[in-house]
């Protein structure tokens, strides 16, 4: 199973006839469908991803632990859009299937395709796991997850990608690199077939599976938790009628002084303070305290549902975007690797175009899902300084 670069995909799409004996290529050059589509993606993607990154510089309140992953994702998308896409468009316009920009440019192109591409998919999986953690175990999430935690984790992700894919790229570059001017810029999968298959599974297929598995896990957990909360609400109503002096925390075995409640409260207040939710808003802090300690059970359940809703939407949108944009390409080349002689040109072209849309959909979907980003973007577009709280 091979996962070729974007350049290889476009080469397969636009080469009409390949005369292997003379290594000559008959091709359709010019502004055909794919280079035109990729140019649109390049312009839109660079603008949107760049704007999202500008928001994190413009509004310090957005520098929350979760947004560290978004900053890494948007940065990786922007690097790919500014470096990889222009070279691929240029190659298709002037020499589809060939490469006249030199060997160093080919190495840079393949670095973006292999390293940055693997990093983007791994970040998608990381975000999915993060949202799953936040929904299923909110207390441990708020207690452990911090900006430092997110920064260290992102650093480890990029280190892991370089350790896994870096040697593969180096061996291909210095040992098996073909003549790019006559054979094009691509990895020599035939010489590194076993290595290529293993790394493809580790850095492409595995993150995709993680994203898909996270969603049903959360759905099942959410259903079970909702059922449990409904039973707990009935118990609270019955208990409050008989013992109005006792709190909901007491019924659940957790008084306000309980270490678990105290730890969660401190983490929650600290997280909200970093986001600008608590400072200058005593009522919000008091309502949070009432909800968590059980003195206002209705707010407790409402707060849990609201928190889950936001995280649930993010995970749902992420899963849908990966399923629509990335899964068709992965499925296609799984079939190519498993079924001898399988090749569907129309499906390949559609999968290649969908795959490129991920760089545009990433920032758009997170912008739609996160109110904080929308408010900050509105301030930026109206030239207003971000003030107050984002809640």
C-alpha positions as CSV (number, residue, x, y, z in Angstrom):
1,X,0.0,0.0,0.0
2,X,1.5,3.3,-1.1
3,X,0.4,6.8,-0.3
4,X,2.0,8.9,-3.0
5,X,2.6,12.6,-2.9
6,X,0.3,15.2,-4.2
7,X,2.6,15.6,-7.2
8,X,2.4,11.9,-8.0
9,X,-1.4,12.0,-7.8
10,X,-1.5,14.9,-10.3
11,X,1.0,13.1,-12.5
12,X,-1.2,10.0,-12.5
13,X,-4.3,12.2,-13.3
14,X,-2.9,14.3,-16.2
15,X,-0.5,12.0,-18.0
16,X,-2.3,10.8,-21.1
17,X,0.3,8.4,-22.4
18,X,3.6,7.3,-20.9
19,X,6.1,5.8,-23.3
20,X,8.3,3.8,-20.9
21,X,10.8,2.8,-23.6
22,X,11.9,6.3,-24.4
23,X,10.9,7.8,-21.0
24,X,8.9,10.5,-22.8
25,X,5.6,11.9,-21.6
26,X,2.7,13.1,-23.6
27,X,0.7,15.5,-21.4
28,X,-2.0,18.2,-21.2
29,X,-0.4,21.3,-19.7
30,X,-2.0,24.6,-18.9
31,X,-4.8,25.6,-16.5
32,X,-6.8,22.3,-16.5
33,X,-9.0,21.3,-13.6
34,X,-6.5,20.2,-11.0
35,X,-4.0,23.1,-11.2
36,X,-6.8,25.6,-11.2
37,X,-8.5,23.9,-8.2
38,X,-5.2,23.7,-6.3
39,X,-4.5,27.4,-7.0
40,X,-7.9,28.3,-5.5
41,X,-7.2,26.1,-2.5
42,X,-3.8,27.6,-2.1
43,X,-5.1,31.2,-2.0
44,X,-8.1,30.5,0.2
45,X,-6.2,28.2,2.5
46,X,-3.3,30.6,3.0
47,X,-5.6,33.5,3.7
48,X,-7.8,31.6,6.2
49,X,-5.1,29.7,8.0
50,X,-3.0,32.9,8.2
51,X,-5.9,34.9,9.6
52,X,-6.5,32.3,12.3
53,X,-2.9,32.4,13.3
54,X,-3.1,36.2,13.4
55,X,-5.9,35.9,15.8
56,X,-3.7,34.1,18.3
57,X,-1.2,36.9,18.1
58,X,-3.9,39.6,18.2
59,X,-5.9,38.2,21.1
60,X,-3.9,36.8,24.0
61,X,-7.1,35.4,25.6
62,X,-7.1,32.8,22.8
63,X,-3.8,31.2,24.0
64,X,-5.5,28.4,25.9
65,X,-4.3,24.8,26.2
66,X,-6.6,23.5,23.5
67,X,-5.8,26.2,21.1
68,X,-2.1,25.2,21.1
69,X,-3.1,22.2,19.0
70,X,-5.0,24.5,16.6
71,X,-2.0,26.8,16.3
72,X,0.2,23.8,15.3
73,X,-2.4,22.6,12.9
74,X,-3.0,25.9,11.2
75,X,0.8,26.5,11.0
76,X,1.4,23.1,9.4
77,X,-1.4,23.8,6.8
78,X,0.1,27.2,6.0
79,X,3.6,25.8,5.5
80,X,2.2,23.2,3.1
81,X,0.1,25.8,1.2
82,X,3.0,28.3,0.8
83,X,5.7,25.8,-0.1
84,X,4.3,22.5,-1.5
85,X,1.3,23.8,-3.4
86,X,3.0,26.5,-5.6
87,X,5.7,23.9,-6.7
88,X,3.0,21.3,-7.5
89,X,1.0,23.9,-9.5
90,X,4.1,25.0,-11.4
91,X,5.0,21.5,-12.2
92,X,1.6,20.7,-13.6
93,X,1.4,23.9,-15.7
94,X,4.7,23.3,-17.4
95,X,5.7,19.7,-17.1
96,X,3.2,17.3,-15.7
97,X,5.0,14.1,-14.7
98,X,8.4,15.8,-14.9
99,X,10.3,18.1,-12.5
100,X,12.5,21.0,-13.7
101,X,12.9,22.8,-10.4
102,X,16.0,20.9,-9.3
103,X,16.7,18.2,-6.8
104,X,16.9,20.5,-3.7
105,X,13.4,21.8,-4.5
106,X,12.2,18.2,-4.8
107,X,13.6,17.4,-1.4
108,X,11.8,20.4,0.1
109,X,8.6,19.3,-1.6
110,X,8.8,15.8,-0.4
111,X,9.6,17.0,3.2
112,X,6.4,19.0,3.2
113,X,4.4,16.1,1.7
114,X,5.8,13.4,4.1
115,X,6.7,15.2,7.3
116,X,4.2,18.0,7.3
117,X,1.4,15.8,5.9
118,X,2.0,13.2,8.6
119,X,2.1,15.9,11.2
120,X,-1.3,17.3,10.1
121,X,-3.0,13.8,10.3
122,X,-1.4,13.2,13.7
123,X,-2.6,16.5,15.0
124,X,-6.1,15.6,13.9
125,X,-5.9,12.4,15.9
126,X,-4.5,14.4,18.9
127,X,-7.4,16.9,18.8
128,X,-9.8,14.0,18.6
129,X,-8.2,12.3,21.7
130,X,-8.1,15.6,23.5
131,X,-11.9,16.2,23.0
132,X,-12.6,12.6,24.0
133,X,-10.6,13.1,27.2
134,X,-12.4,16.3,28.0
135,X,-15.8,14.8,27.6
136,X,-15.2,11.4,29.3
137,X,-12.9,12.5,32.1
138,X,-13.5,16.3,32.6
139,X,-12.0,16.4,36.1
140,X,-8.7,14.9,35.2
141,X,-8.7,16.9,32.0
142,X,-9.0,20.2,33.8
143,X,-6.5,19.2,36.5
144,X,-3.8,18.0,34.2
145,X,-4.2,19.8,30.8
146,X,-2.4,23.1,30.6
147,X,-0.6,25.2,28.1
148,X,2.7,23.7,29.1
149,X,1.2,20.2,28.7
150,X,-0.1,21.0,25.2
151,X,3.2,22.6,24.1
152,X,5.3,19.7,25.3
153,X,2.9,17.2,23.6
154,X,3.0,19.0,20.3
155,X,6.8,19.1,20.5
156,X,6.8,15.3,21.1
157,X,4.5,14.8,18.2
158,X,6.8,16.6,15.7
159,X,9.8,14.8,17.2
160,X,8.0,11.5,16.7
161,X,7.1,12.3,13.1
162,X,10.7,13.2,12.3
163,X,12.1,10.1,14.0
164,X,9.7,7.8,12.1
165,X,9.7,9.5,8.7
166,X,13.0,11.4,8.7
167,X,15.2,8.3,8.1
168,X,12.9,7.2,5.3
169,X,13.2,10.5,3.5
170,X,17.0,10.6,4.0
171,X,17.5,7.2,2.6
172,X,15.3,8.0,-0.4
173,X,17.1,11.3,-1.0
174,X,20.7,10.1,-0.8
175,X,20.4,6.4,-1.9
176,X,17.3,5.9,-4.1
177,X,16.6,9.3,-5.6
178,X,15.7,9.1,-9.3
179,X,16.5,11.6,-12.0
180,X,13.8,14.2,-11.2
181,X,14.1,15.9,-14.6
182,X,13.1,12.8,-16.5
183,X,11.1,10.7,-13.9
184,X,9.6,13.3,-11.7
185,X,9.8,14.2,-8.0
186,X,8.5,11.3,-6.0
187,X,9.6,8.7,-3.4
188,X,11.0,5.4,-4.8
189,X,8.4,3.2,-3.2
190,X,9.5,0.2,-5.2
191,X,12.9,0.2,-3.6
192,X,11.6,0.9,-0.1
193,X,8.3,-1.0,-0.3
194,X,8.3,-2.7,3.1
195,X,9.6,0.4,4.9
196,X,7.0,2.5,3.1
197,X,4.1,0.2,3.9
198,X,5.0,0.2,7.7
199,X,5.4,4.0,7.9
200,X,2.3,4.5,5.9
201,X,0.3,2.5,8.4
202,X,1.9,4.2,11.4
203,X,1.6,7.8,10.4
204,X,-1.4,7.8,8.0
205,X,-3.8,4.9,8.7
206,X,-3.4,4.8,12.5
207,X,-4.3,8.5,13.1
208,X,-7.2,8.1,10.8
209,X,-8.5,5.2,12.8
210,X,-8.0,7.1,16.0
211,X,-10.3,9.9,14.7
212,X,-13.0,7.5,13.6
213,X,-12.9,5.5,16.9
214,X,-13.0,8.6,19.1
215,X,-16.4,9.6,17.8
216,X,-18.3,6.4,18.6
217,X,-16.5,6.1,22.0
218,X,-17.8,9.6,22.9
219,X,-21.3,8.9,21.6
220,X,-21.5,5.7,23.8
221,X,-20.0,7.5,26.8
222,X,-22.3,10.5,26.3
223,X,-25.4,8.2,26.2
224,X,-24.3,6.3,29.3
225,X,-23.5,9.5,31.2
226,X,-26.8,11.2,30.2
227,X,-28.6,8.2,31.5
228,X,-26.7,8.3,34.7
229,X,-27.2,12.0,35.1
230,X,-31.0,11.6,34.5
231,X,-31.1,9.0,37.3
232,X,-29.0,11.2,39.5
233,X,-31.4,14.1,38.9
234,X,-34.3,12.0,40.0
235,X,-32.5,11.0,43.1
236,X,-31.7,14.6,43.8
237,X,-35.3,15.7,43.5
238,X,-36.4,12.9,45.8
239,X,-33.6,13.6,48.3
240,X,-34.1,17.3,48.3
241,X,-37.8,16.8,49.1
242,X,-36.9,14.7,52.1
243,X,-33.7,16.4,53.2
244,X,-33.6,20.0,51.9
245,X,-30.6,20.9,54.1
246,X,-28.3,18.5,52.4
247,X,-26.4,19.4,49.2
248,X,-26.2,17.4,46.0
249,X,-22.6,16.9,46.7
250,X,-23.5,15.1,49.9
251,X,-25.9,12.8,48.1
252,X,-23.1,11.9,45.6
253,X,-20.6,11.5,48.4
254,X,-18.8,14.7,47.6
255,X,-19.1,17.6,49.9
256,X,-17.6,21.0,48.8
257,X,-14.6,20.3,51.0
258,X,-14.0,16.9,49.3
259,X,-10.4,16.9,47.6
260,X,-11.9,15.8,44.3
261,X,-14.3,18.8,44.2
262,X,-11.6,21.2,45.5
263,X,-9.1,20.1,42.9
264,X,-11.7,20.4,40.1
265,X,-12.8,23.8,41.3
266,X,-9.2,25.1,41.4
267,X,-8.4,23.8,38.0
268,X,-11.7,25.1,36.5
269,X,-11.1,28.6,38.0
270,X,-7.5,28.6,36.8
271,X,-8.5,27.6,33.3
272,X,-11.3,30.2,33.1
273,X,-9.0,32.9,34.5
274,X,-6.5,32.2,31.6
275,X,-9.4,32.5,29.2
276,X,-10.8,35.7,30.7
277,X,-13.9,34.0,32.0
278,X,-13.7,34.6,35.7
279,X,-11.8,37.8,36.3
280,X,-14.2,40.7,36.8
281,X,-17.1,38.4,36.8
282,X,-17.9,37.3,40.4
283,X,-21.3,36.1,39.5
284,X,-19.9,33.5,37.0
285,X,-17.5,32.3,39.7
286,X,-20.2,32.0,42.2
287,X,-22.5,30.2,39.8
288,X,-19.7,27.7,39.0
289,X,-19.1,27.1,42.7
290,X,-22.8,26.6,43.3
291,X,-23.1,24.2,40.4
292,X,-20.1,22.0,41.3
293,X,-20.8,21.8,45.0
294,X,-24.3,20.8,44.3
295,X,-26.1,23.7,45.9
296,X,-27.7,24.5,42.5
297,X,-28.2,21.2,40.8
298,X,-30.0,22.6,37.8
299,X,-27.0,24.8,36.9
300,X,-24.7,21.8,37.5
301,X,-26.5,19.7,34.9
302,X,-26.9,22.7,32.5
303,X,-23.2,23.5,32.8
304,X,-22.2,19.9,32.1
305,X,-24.5,19.8,29.0
306,X,-23.2,23.1,27.6
307,X,-19.6,22.0,28.1
308,X,-20.2,18.6,26.5
309,X,-22.1,20.3,23.6
310,X,-19.1,22.4,22.5
311,X,-16.6,19.6,22.7
312,X,-19.0,17.1,21.1
313,X,-19.6,19.5,18.1
314,X,-15.8,19.9,17.6
315,X,-15.2,16.2,17.5
316,X,-18.2,15.6,15.2
317,X,-17.1,18.2,12.7
318,X,-13.5,17.0,12.8
319,X,-14.6,13.4,12.2
320,X,-16.9,14.5,9.3
321,X,-14.1,16.6,7.6
322,X,-11.6,13.8,7.9
323,X,-14.1,11.2,6.6
324,X,-14.9,13.4,3.6
325,X,-11.5,14.8,2.7
326,X,-8.9,12.2,3.8
327,X,-10.6,8.8,4.1
328,X,-11.3,8.5,0.3
329,X,-7.6,8.9,-0.5
330,X,-6.5,6.4,2.1
331,X,-9.2,3.9,1.1
332,X,-8.2,4.2,-2.6
333,X,-4.6,3.4,-2.0
334,X,-5.4,0.6,0.4
335,X,-7.3,-0.9,-2.6
336,X,-4.4,-0.3,-4.9
337,X,-2.1,-2.1,-2.5
338,X,-4.4,-5.0,-1.8
339,X,-6.1,-5.6,-5.1
340,X,-3.7,-6.4,-8.0
341,X,-4.3,-4.2,-11.0
342,X,-6.8,-2.0,-9.4
343,X,-6.9,1.6,-10.7
344,X,-9.8,4.0,-11.0
345,X,-8.8,7.2,-12.6
346,X,-12.0,9.1,-12.0
347,X,-12.1,8.1,-8.3
348,X,-8.4,9.0,-7.9
349,X,-9.0,12.5,-9.3
350,X,-12.0,13.1,-7.0
351,X,-10.1,11.8,-4.0
352,X,-7.1,14.1,-4.8
353,X,-9.3,17.1,-5.0
354,X,-11.1,16.3,-1.7
355,X,-7.8,15.6,0.0
356,X,-6.7,19.2,-0.8
357,X,-9.9,20.7,0.7
358,X,-8.8,19.7,4.3
359,X,-6.4,22.6,4.6
360,X,-9.4,25.0,4.0
361,X,-11.9,23.1,6.0
362,X,-9.8,22.9,9.2
363,X,-9.8,26.6,10.1
364,X,-13.4,27.1,8.9
365,X,-14.9,24.2,10.9
366,X,-13.1,25.3,14.1
367,X,-14.2,28.9,13.5
368,X,-17.8,27.7,13.3
369,X,-17.5,25.5,16.4
370,X,-15.6,27.9,18.7
371,X,-17.4,31.1,19.8
372,X,-14.2,32.6,21.2
373,X,-12.6,32.5,17.7
374,X,-15.6,34.1,16.1
375,X,-15.7,37.0,18.6
376,X,-12.0,37.6,18.3
377,X,-12.3,37.6,14.5
378,X,-15.1,40.1,14.7
379,X,-12.9,42.4,16.8
380,X,-10.1,42.0,14.2
381,X,-12.3,42.8,11.2
382,X,-13.8,45.8,12.9
383,X,-10.4,47.1,14.1
384,X,-11.5,46.9,17.8
385,X,-9.2,46.0,20.6
386,X,-10.4,42.8,22.2
387,X,-11.6,43.6,25.7
388,X,-13.8,42.0,28.4
389,X,-14.4,38.3,28.5
390,X,-15.0,35.6,25.9
391,X,-17.9,33.4,27.2
